Amino acid sequence: MRVEIKDLTKTYRKGDNIIRAVDGVSATLEPGSFTVLWGVSGSGKSTLLNLIASIDRPTEGEILVDGEPMSSWSEERLTRYRNREIGFIFQSFYLIPSLTVLENVSLPLVPDRLPASEKRERALRALETAGLTHRTNHLPVELSGGEQQRVAIARALVNEPSLLLADEPTSDLDTETGQRILALLRELNSRGTTVLVATHDPRIAERPYQRWVMQDGSLSQS
């Protein structure tokens, strides 16, 4: 899946001020690429990820997916894109505390008209990829921070997305656990998944990936 970002702008009003969270950004994510979106907190990284994922809508500009402008899509098409083509790893995990690991990972499959056995099999495959099959029946509170992050990754993978968006996936993790999460993302990329990682973690930014740098809503590439 090729994602083209063209003159993208997202503004918010805060009192009498207009905040340009994303300011005229243009860039392209090529299929199979691994890109690091680097920038300090508040630079616009999360907003850009939300726009790419169609969680939010731009004020100006356009996003094209395989040449199709997202603005021309119906709500049904946008929902299908979010549920089946995008995997989103949120910074705060958003695991439901009363559900087991397996149930949390299965959540994106709830709207799909699949047999329960197939939904379970897909969730187990995603957990195997994340190295968490031994935690299937545990609750989130019983997991370490790194394990919770891997559950969030498994949940993002359960629909076998073309594009994986990760928002600060290592920010609250120790060095060793952060390296494991990064290695998992690299492995997924080696299998053909396009990966975009938003971070201010220098452990990731120093790696030789394609790098986008965000500052005050503007983007440069290196």
SELOMI-749471 format. One record per residue (C-alpha): residue number from 1; chain; x, y, z. Coordinates in nm, 4 decimals. Example, Ala and Ser with C-alpha at 12.3 -4.5 7.8 and 13.67 -1.06 7.14 Angstrom:
BEGIN
[roza 1; A; [1.2300; -0.4500; 0.7800]]
[roza 2; A; [1.3670; -0.1060; 0.7140]]
//
This chain:
BEGIN
[roza 1; A; [0.0000; 0.0000; 0.0000]]
[roza 2; A; [0.1428; 0.3375; -0.1071]]
[roza 3; A; [0.0425; 0.6418; 0.0984]]
[roza 4; A; [0.0979; 0.9900; -0.0474]]
[roza 5; A; [0.0591; 1.2924; 0.1795]]
[roza 6; A; [0.0057; 1.6172; -0.0104]]
[roza 7; A; [0.0161; 1.9633; 0.1504]]
[roza 8; A; [-0.1546; 1.8274; 0.4609]]
[roza 9; A; [-0.2619; 2.0761; 0.7280]]
[roza 10; A; [-0.4537; 2.0284; 1.0521]]
[roza 11; A; [-0.5473; 2.3294; 1.2623]]
[roza 12; A; [-0.7161; 2.3611; 1.6004]]
[roza 13; A; [-0.8581; 2.6641; 1.7740]]
[roza 14; A; [-0.7397; 2.7274; 2.1300]]
[roza 15; A; [-0.9128; 3.0379; 2.2621]]
[roza 16; A; [-0.8293; 3.3161; 2.0172]]
[roza 17; A; [-0.5296; 3.1276; 1.8769]]
[roza 18; A; [-0.5090; 2.8909; 1.5795]]
[roza 19; A; [-0.2749; 2.5967; 1.6421]]
[roza 20; A; [-0.1236; 2.4434; 1.3283]]
[roza 21; A; [-0.0578; 2.0914; 1.4570]]
[roza 22; A; [0.0322; 1.9742; 1.1051]]
[roza 23; A; [0.1470; 2.2471; 0.8710]]
[roza 24; A; [0.1678; 2.1820; 0.4955]]
[roza 25; A; [0.3214; 1.8332; 0.5179]]
[roza 26; A; [0.4060; 1.6386; 0.2000]]
[roza 27; A; [0.5683; 1.2933; 0.2019]]
[roza 28; A; [0.5269; 0.9399; 0.0682]]
[roza 29; A; [0.5266; 0.6022; 0.2411]]
[roza 30; A; [0.6388; 0.3394; -0.0071]]
[roza 31; A; [0.5178; -0.0205; 0.0287]]
[roza 32; A; [0.7472; -0.2232; 0.2540]]
[roza 33; A; [0.9327; 0.0774; 0.3940]]
[roza 34; A; [1.0338; 0.1362; 0.7568]]
[roza 35; A; [1.0142; 0.5044; 0.8487]]
[roza 36; A; [1.0891; 0.6795; 1.1770]]
[roza 37; A; [0.8896; 0.9979; 1.2448]]
[roza 38; A; [1.1148; 1.1857; 1.4851]]
[roza 39; A; [1.0208; 1.4902; 1.6908]]
[roza 40; A; [0.9834; 1.6192; 2.0451]]
[roza 41; A; [0.6510; 1.5958; 2.2280]]
[roza 42; A; [0.4022; 1.8422; 2.0816]]
[roza 43; A; [0.5661; 1.8587; 1.7394]]
[roza 44; A; [0.2630; 1.7096; 1.5604]]
[roza 45; A; [0.3655; 1.3445; 1.5271]]
[roza 46; A; [0.0527; 1.1919; 1.6807]]
[roza 47; A; [-0.1726; 1.4236; 1.4821]]
[roza 48; A; [-0.0065; 1.3150; 1.1586]]
[roza 49; A; [-0.0495; 0.9466; 1.2493]]
[roza 50; A; [-0.4165; 1.0056; 1.3280]]
[roza 51; A; [-0.4654; 1.1715; 0.9894]]
[roza 52; A; [-0.2962; 0.8843; 0.8042]]
[roza 53; A; [-0.5141; 0.6370; 0.9956]]
[roza 54; A; [-0.8298; 0.8392; 0.9193]]
[roza 55; A; [-0.8975; 0.8763; 1.2912]]
[roza 56; A; [-0.8960; 1.2511; 1.2245]]
[roza 57; A; [-0.9656; 1.4602; 0.9137]]
[roza 58; A; [-0.7314; 1.7236; 0.7685]]
[roza 59; A; [-0.8216; 2.0910; 0.7529]]
[roza 60; A; [-0.6481; 2.1206; 0.4165]]
[roza 61; A; [-0.4556; 1.8933; 0.1827]]
[roza 62; A; [-0.5016; 1.5319; 0.0831]]
[roza 63; A; [-0.3941; 1.1758; 0.1557]]
[roza 64; A; [-0.3924; 0.9290; -0.1326]]
[roza 65; A; [-0.3874; 0.5541; -0.0756]]
[roza 66; A; [-0.2716; 0.3652; -0.3838]]
[roza 67; A; [-0.3640; 0.6741; -0.5847]]
[roza 68; A; [-0.7152; 0.7113; -0.4389]]
[roza 69; A; [-0.7885; 1.0344; -0.2474]]
[roza 70; A; [-0.9148; 0.9464; 0.0984]]
[roza 71; A; [-1.1483; 1.2471; 0.0896]]
[roza 72; A; [-1.3549; 1.0744; -0.1813]]
[roza 73; A; [-1.4223; 0.7647; 0.0310]]
[roza 74; A; [-1.7538; 0.6832; 0.1923]]
[roza 75; A; [-1.7793; 0.6269; 0.5678]]
[roza 76; A; [-1.8039; 0.2541; 0.4983]]
[roza 77; A; [-1.4807; 0.2613; 0.2975]]
[roza 78; A; [-1.3035; 0.4660; 0.5676]]
[roza 79; A; [-1.4144; 0.2194; 0.8352]]
[roza 80; A; [-1.2891; -0.0726; 0.6274]]
[roza 81; A; [-0.9551; 0.1061; 0.5790]]
[roza 82; A; [-0.9157; 0.1652; 0.9544]]
[roza 83; A; [-1.0213; -0.1858; 1.0519]]
[roza 84; A; [-0.8515; -0.3958; 0.7850]]
[roza 85; A; [-0.5688; -0.2042; 0.6210]]
[roza 86; A; [-0.4241; -0.0093; 0.9151]]
[roza 87; A; [-0.2778; -0.1419; 1.2387]]
[roza 88; A; [-0.2411; 0.1285; 1.5059]]
[roza 89; A; [-0.0247; 0.0838; 1.8168]]
[roza 90; A; [-0.1373; 0.3529; 2.0591]]
[roza 91; A; [0.1012; 0.5130; 2.3062]]
[roza 92; A; [-0.1306; 0.4390; 2.6007]]
[roza 93; A; [-0.2038; 0.0769; 2.4968]]
[roza 94; A; [-0.5826; 0.1124; 2.5586]]
[roza 95; A; [-0.6199; -0.2443; 2.6820]]
[roza 96; A; [-0.9528; -0.3237; 2.8471]]
[roza 97; A; [-0.8666; -0.4300; 3.2032]]
[roza 98; A; [-1.1587; -0.6728; 3.2446]]
[roza 99; A; [-1.0710; -0.8694; 2.9287]]
[roza 100; A; [-0.8014; -1.1331; 2.8933]]
[roza 101; A; [-0.5056; -1.0898; 2.6610]]
[roza 102; A; [-0.6749; -1.3090; 2.4000]]
[roza 103; A; [-1.0007; -1.1132; 2.4242]]
[roza 104; A; [-0.8186; -0.7784; 2.3913]]
[roza 105; A; [-0.6361; -0.8958; 2.0806]]
[roza 106; A; [-0.9608; -1.0316; 1.9312]]
[roza 107; A; [-1.1476; -0.7008; 1.9627]]
[roza 108; A; [-1.0773; -0.5708; 1.6083]]
[roza 109; A; [-1.2337; -0.8907; 1.4718]]
[roza 110; A; [-1.5687; -0.8381; 1.6456]]
[roza 111; A; [-1.7354; -0.6636; 1.3452]]
[roza 112; A; [-1.6132; -0.9308; 1.0998]]
[roza 113; A; [-1.8505; -1.2080; 1.0012]]
[roza 114; A; [-1.6037; -1.4845; 1.0723]]
[roza 115; A; [-1.6543; -1.8078; 1.2650]]
[roza 116; A; [-1.5506; -1.7774; 1.6281]]
[roza 117; A; [-1.2906; -2.0469; 1.5713]]
[roza 118; A; [-1.1223; -1.8436; 1.2959]]
[roza 119; A; [-1.1232; -1.5282; 1.5079]]
[roza 120; A; [-0.9541; -1.7214; 1.7877]]
[roza 121; A; [-0.6990; -1.8676; 1.5475]]
[roza 122; A; [-0.6111; -1.5245; 1.4095]]
[roza 123; A; [-0.5730; -1.3814; 1.7595]]
[roza 124; A; [-0.3497; -1.6699; 1.8622]]
[roza 125; A; [-0.1326; -1.6204; 1.5517]]
[roza 126; A; [-0.0919; -1.2517; 1.6370]]
[roza 127; A; [0.0014; -1.3396; 1.9952]]
[roza 128; A; [0.2523; -1.5937; 1.8697]]
[roza 129; A; [0.4137; -1.3258; 1.6530]]
[roza 130; A; [0.4364; -1.1015; 1.9598]]
[roza 131; A; [0.5753; -1.3863; 2.1726]]
[roza 132; A; [0.2843; -1.3904; 2.4147]]
[roza 133; A; [0.1076; -1.7241; 2.3746]]
[roza 134; A; [0.1952; -1.8045; 2.7369]]
[roza 135; A; [-0.0069; -1.5000; 2.8503]]
[roza 136; A; [-0.3284; -1.5754; 2.6580]]
[roza 137; A; [-0.5607; -1.5997; 2.9595]]
[roza 138; A; [-0.3992; -1.3311; 3.1754]]
[roza 139; A; [-0.5495; -0.9899; 3.2462]]
[roza 140; A; [-0.3574; -0.6709; 3.1528]]
[roza 141; A; [-0.2881; -0.5904; 3.5199]]
[roza 142; A; [-0.0907; -0.9153; 3.5446]]
[roza 143; A; [0.1505; -0.8106; 3.2679]]
[roza 144; A; [0.4646; -0.5991; 3.2645]]
[roza 145; A; [0.4737; -0.2758; 3.0642]]
[roza 146; A; [0.6633; -0.4464; 2.7852]]
[roza 147; A; [0.4122; -0.7309; 2.7727]]
[roza 148; A; [0.1222; -0.4851; 2.7587]]
[roza 149; A; [0.2920; -0.3127; 2.4667]]
[roza 150; A; [0.3290; -0.6454; 2.2879]]
[roza 151; A; [-0.0421; -0.7155; 2.3439]]
[roza 152; A; [-0.1130; -0.3792; 2.1807]]
[roza 153; A; [0.1107; -0.4807; 1.8894]]
[roza 154; A; [-0.0657; -0.8180; 1.8569]]
[roza 155; A; [-0.4031; -0.6400; 1.8524]]
[roza 156; A; [-0.2763; -0.4121; 1.5759]]
[roza 157; A; [-0.1633; -0.7164; 1.3766]]
[roza 158; A; [-0.4719; -0.9349; 1.4108]]
[roza 159; A; [-0.6256; -0.8105; 1.0849]]
[roza 160; A; [-0.2940; -0.8512; 0.9011]]
[roza 161; A; [-0.2697; -0.4812; 0.8033]]
[roza 162; A; [-0.0680; -0.3435; 0.5136]]
[roza 163; A; [0.0469; -0.0426; 0.7179]]
[roza 164; A; [0.1465; -0.0444; 1.0846]]
[roza 165; A; [0.1479; 0.2907; 1.2675]]
[roza 166; A; [0.3216; 0.2988; 1.6069]]
[roza 167; A; [0.2912; 0.6016; 1.8350]]
[roza 168; A; [0.5850; 0.6185; 2.0797]]
[roza 169; A; [0.6064; 0.2367; 2.1166]]
[roza 170; A; [0.9166; 0.2435; 2.3431]]
[roza 171; A; [0.8758; 0.5695; 2.5370]]
[roza 172; A; [0.7841; 0.4160; 2.8753]]
[roza 173; A; [0.9968; 0.1031; 2.8471]]
[roza 174; A; [1.3444; 0.0202; 2.9757]]
[roza 175; A; [1.6273; -0.0129; 2.7249]]
[roza 176; A; [1.6189; -0.3928; 2.6946]]
[roza 177; A; [1.2412; -0.4106; 2.6538]]
[roza 178; A; [1.2462; -0.1212; 2.4076]]
[roza 179; A; [1.5010; -0.3053; 2.1972]]
[roza 180; A; [1.2760; -0.6130; 2.1924]]
[roza 181; A; [0.9807; -0.4064; 2.0732]]
[roza 182; A; [1.1949; -0.2468; 1.8025]]
[roza 183; A; [1.3225; -0.5884; 1.6928]]
[roza 184; A; [0.9626; -0.7097; 1.6642]]
[roza 185; A; [0.8695; -0.4111; 1.4466]]
[roza 186; A; [1.1728; -0.4768; 1.2271]]
[roza 187; A; [1.0739; -0.8433; 1.1918]]
[roza 188; A; [0.7212; -0.7447; 1.0859]]
[roza 189; A; [0.8679; -0.5061; 0.8318]]
[roza 190; A; [1.0907; -0.7825; 0.6937]]
[roza 191; A; [0.7724; -0.9799; 0.6226]]
[roza 192; A; [0.6418; -0.6989; 0.4028]]
[roza 193; A; [0.4459; -0.4772; 0.6433]]
[roza 194; A; [0.5012; -0.1046; 0.5942]]
[roza 195; A; [0.5949; 0.0515; 0.9300]]
[roza 196; A; [0.5819; 0.4139; 1.0456]]
[roza 197; A; [0.7091; 0.4753; 1.4008]]
[roza 198; A; [0.6531; 0.8110; 1.5707]]
[roza 199; A; [0.9085; 0.8665; 1.8466]]
[roza 200; A; [1.1307; 1.1009; 2.0393]]
[roza 201; A; [1.3394; 0.8045; 2.1592]]
[roza 202; A; [1.7025; 0.8542; 2.0450]]
[roza 203; A; [1.7550; 0.4754; 2.0552]]
[roza 204; A; [1.5288; 0.4517; 1.7517]]
[roza 205; A; [1.6180; 0.7796; 1.5844]]
[roza 206; A; [1.9867; 0.6870; 1.5653]]
[roza 207; A; [1.9120; 0.3753; 1.3589]]
[roza 208; A; [1.9693; 0.3889; 0.9812]]
[roza 209; A; [1.6014; 0.4000; 0.8793]]
[roza 210; A; [1.4299; 0.6434; 0.6495]]
[roza 211; A; [1.3670; 0.9389; 0.8784]]
[roza 212; A; [1.1091; 1.2134; 0.8827]]
[roza 213; A; [1.1682; 1.4988; 1.1261]]
[roza 214; A; [0.8750; 1.7010; 1.2627]]
[roza 215; A; [0.9108; 2.0394; 1.4252]]
[roza 216; A; [0.6200; 2.2719; 1.5008]]
[roza 217; A; [0.3969; 2.0807; 1.2605]]
[roza 218; A; [0.6380; 2.0956; 0.9653]]
[roza 219; A; [0.8177; 1.7959; 0.8173]]
[roza 220; A; [1.1618; 1.7434; 0.6715]]
[roza 221; A; [1.3111; 1.4187; 0.5449]]
[roza 222; A; [1.6555; 1.2658; 0.5887]]
//
